């Protein structure tokens, strides 16, 4: 193959890679904007429900508190996903830690909702058993994800220290 043909082929692949990278960036921006809009709408809905509950009295606040808490935690998860998208857009790499944090938030969110609604399940032993099993699995998942976050942070710190020693 001639040098000129090789050069043209490299130029074409470089341009294609640049175009695909730009397309990825545009899509990530659109995804981020859509997620922020979803988070804003969820937060507005939650605040509206809270306002309605406050005006209707303590009984309504108690009944809507679980739903409001669930929605606010969903907003937190959505914003953590936005942060992950922003990191991906900035570095063009996929980082594991933000996804692990989203998993921890999701697990805790589900545990809170189950715990808050547990009084309804206590009347039926089979449903209560399933709820306890789900809580146990969620707790194990949260612990495992937290351990994974710690391992990632610890190993990256050790890697940075080892590189620093090599460079000295």
C-alpha positions, -999 to +999 in steps of 0.1 A: +000+000+000+013+034-009+021+060+017-004+084+002-032+058+003-024+050+039-024+087+048-058+091+032-072+061+051-059+074+084-074+108+076-108+093+069-108+072+100-096+102+121-125+123+107-150+095+113-138+091+149-141+129+154-176+130+140-187+101+162-171+118+192-190+150+185-222+130+180-217+113+214-212+147+230-244+161+214-264+131+226-250+133+261-259+170+263-295+162+252-297+133+277-285+156+304-310+183+296-338+158+295-328+144+328-327+179+344-361+186+330-375+153+345-359+161+378-374+196+379-408+183+370-406+156+397-395+182+423-423+205+413-448+177+416-434+167+450-435+203+462-471+206+449-481+175+468-464+187+499-482+221+497-515+203+492-508+180+522-499+209+545-531+227+536-552+196+542-539+188+576-517+163+595-535+131+584-529+139+547-493+148+554-488+113+570-504+096+540-485+116+514-451+117+532-440+083+518-449+093+482-431+127+486-400+111+501-400+086+473-402+113+447-375+135+463-351+105+464-359+098+428-349+134+420-316+128+439-310+097+417-318+116+386-294+144+395-267+118+402-273+104+368-269+139+354-236+142+372-225+109+356-235+122+322-215+154+328-184+134+338-188+112+307-192+143+285-161+160+301-137+130+301-152+108+273-147+079+297-172+059+318-166+061+355-180+033+377-183+052+410-212+075+401-232+044+390-224+027+423-236+058+442-268+057+421-273+021+431-268+029+468-293+057+466-318+035+448-314+007+474-318+031+503-348+047+486-365+013+482-357+004+518-372+036+531-404+031+511-407-006+522-401+003+558-426+032+557-453+010+542-445-020+564-475-015+587-498-025+559-479-058+553-477-068+589-513-081+588-504-108+563-475-131+573-466-142+538-464-106+525-445-096+556-420-124+551-415-113+515-410-077+526-384-088+552-366-109+525-366-079+501-352-056+529-324-081+536-315-084+500-315-046+496-294-041+527-269-067+514-269-049+480-262-015+496-234-029+517-219-046+486-221-014+466-206+006+494-178-018+497-172-015+459-171+023+462-145+020+490-124-005+470-125+018+440-114+048+461-088+028+480-073+013+449-071+046+430-054+062+460-029+034+462-023+036+424-017+073+427+007+068+456+026+041+436+029+063+406+042+091+427+069+069+442+079+057+407+083+093+395+105+103+424 
